[in-house]
Amino acid sequence: IPVDELELDRRATLGSGAGGLVVKGQWRGAAVAVKQVFCAVDDQRMVDSFVQECQLLSRVQNHPHVVRFVGCCVAPPVLCLVSQYCEHG
């Protein structure tokens, strides 16, 4: 997903940790959750790990206990994992 197609609502933080931040956003008119991973421009190991996570999640579609994977943005230092937004947890 091109990063300029994501509209992030930084006031609607859903979670945070040492490695990133999850915020509510919009993509093509749909509400989504966007996990932003903190990454240095030259951290190829982090990028590879992130891509591997995205590939794994893309294989787990339509599972009743896993939020739907929408896509990702891989343009270091911007790494975003976009998933279905769940209103109630």
BAPASE-900595 format. One line per field, with one value per residue (C-alpha): x, y, z; residue in one letter. Coordinates in Angstrom, 3 decimals, decimal comma. Example, Ala and Ser with C-alpha at 12.3 -4.5 7.8 and 13.67 -1.06 7.14 Angstrom:
# residues 2
x = c(12,300; 13,670)
y = c(-4,500; -1,060)
z = c(7,800; 7,140)
residu = c(a; s)
***
This chain:
# residues 89
x = c(0,000; 1,513; 1,980; 0,263; -2,974; -3,178; -4,948; -3,805; -5,646; -2,809; -5,352; -6,829; -3,934; -4,990; -1,734; 1,967; 5,174; 8,926; 8,801; 5,949; 2,531; -0,939; -3,390; -6,798; -6,755; -8,562; -7,593; -9,783; -12,705; -12,462; -11,536; -8,280; -5,759; -2,244; 0,742; 3,684; 7,015; 9,946; 12,838; 16,141; 16,642; 19,582; 18,158; 17,737; 17,241; 14,226; 12,805; 13,268; 11,564; 8,671; 8,218; 8,225; 5,489; 3,398; 3,834; 2,737; -0,340; -1,318; -1,657; -4,051; -7,078; -10,651; -9,808; -12,455; -9,852; -7,429; -8,067; -8,039; -4,694; -5,215; -1,668; 1,585; 3,828; 7,534; 9,439; 12,039; 11,930; 8,153; 6,970; 3,205; 1,094; -2,535; -5,300; -9,003; -10,162; -12,125; -14,393; -14,705; -11,306)
y = c(0,000; 3,374; 5,349; 8,398; 6,355; 5,915; 8,515; 8,135; 9,490; 9,982; 11,017; 7,502; 5,464; 1,837; 0,610; 1,250; -0,453; -0,276; -1,319; 0,757; 2,313; 1,187; 3,875; 3,951; 5,019; 5,051; 3,350; 3,748; 4,748; 1,797; 1,980; 0,132; -0,401; 0,656; -0,780; 1,576; -0,108; 2,063; 1,333; 2,932; 3,519; 1,097; -1,711; -4,424; -7,121; -5,243; -4,796; -8,503; -9,493; -7,132; -8,476; -12,026; -11,079; -9,564; -12,652; -14,905; -12,808; -12,680; -16,478; -16,459; -14,962; -15,596; -17,148; -16,456; -15,673; -13,495; -9,942; -9,633; -8,569; -5,703; -4,934; -3,287; -0,378; -1,101; 2,109; 2,427; 4,196; 3,764; 0,232; -0,117; -3,222; -2,513; -4,732; -4,806; -2,350; -4,013; -1,644; -3,798; -5,362)
z = c(0,000; -0,903; 2,306; 0,791; 0,466; 4,243; 6,354; 9,947; 12,971; 15,424; 18,085; 17,912; 19,261; 19,698; 21,231; 21,519; 22,503; 22,161; 18,512; 17,210; 17,412; 16,306; 15,213; 13,602; 9,991; 6,668; 3,435; 0,366; 2,557; 4,941; 8,617; 9,268; 12,056; 11,089; 12,927; 12,400; 13,086; 14,133; 11,775; 10,865; 7,151; 7,008; 9,203; 6,584; 9,202; 10,585; 7,076; 6,300; 9,555; 8,845; 5,303; 6,676; 9,180; 6,368; 4,197; 7,052; 7,830; 4,166; 4,248; 7,207; 5,445; 6,567; 9,919; 12,580; 15,269; 13,279; 12,069; 8,291; 6,811; 4,344; 3,217; 4,140; 3,299; 3,038; 2,371; 5,171; 7,529; 7,013; 7,757; 8,195; 8,576; 7,696; 9,057; 9,641; 12,297; 15,095; 16,964; 20,095; 20,736)
residu = c(i; p; v; d; e; l; e; l; d; r; r; a; t; l; g; s; g; a; g; g; l; v; v; k; g; q; w; r; g; a; a; v; a; v; k; q; v; f; c; a; v; d; d; q; r; m; v; d; s; f; v; q; e; c; q; l; l; s; r; v; q; n; h; p; h; v; v; r; f; v; g; c; c; v; a; p; p; v; l; c; l; v; s; q; y; c; e; h; g)
***
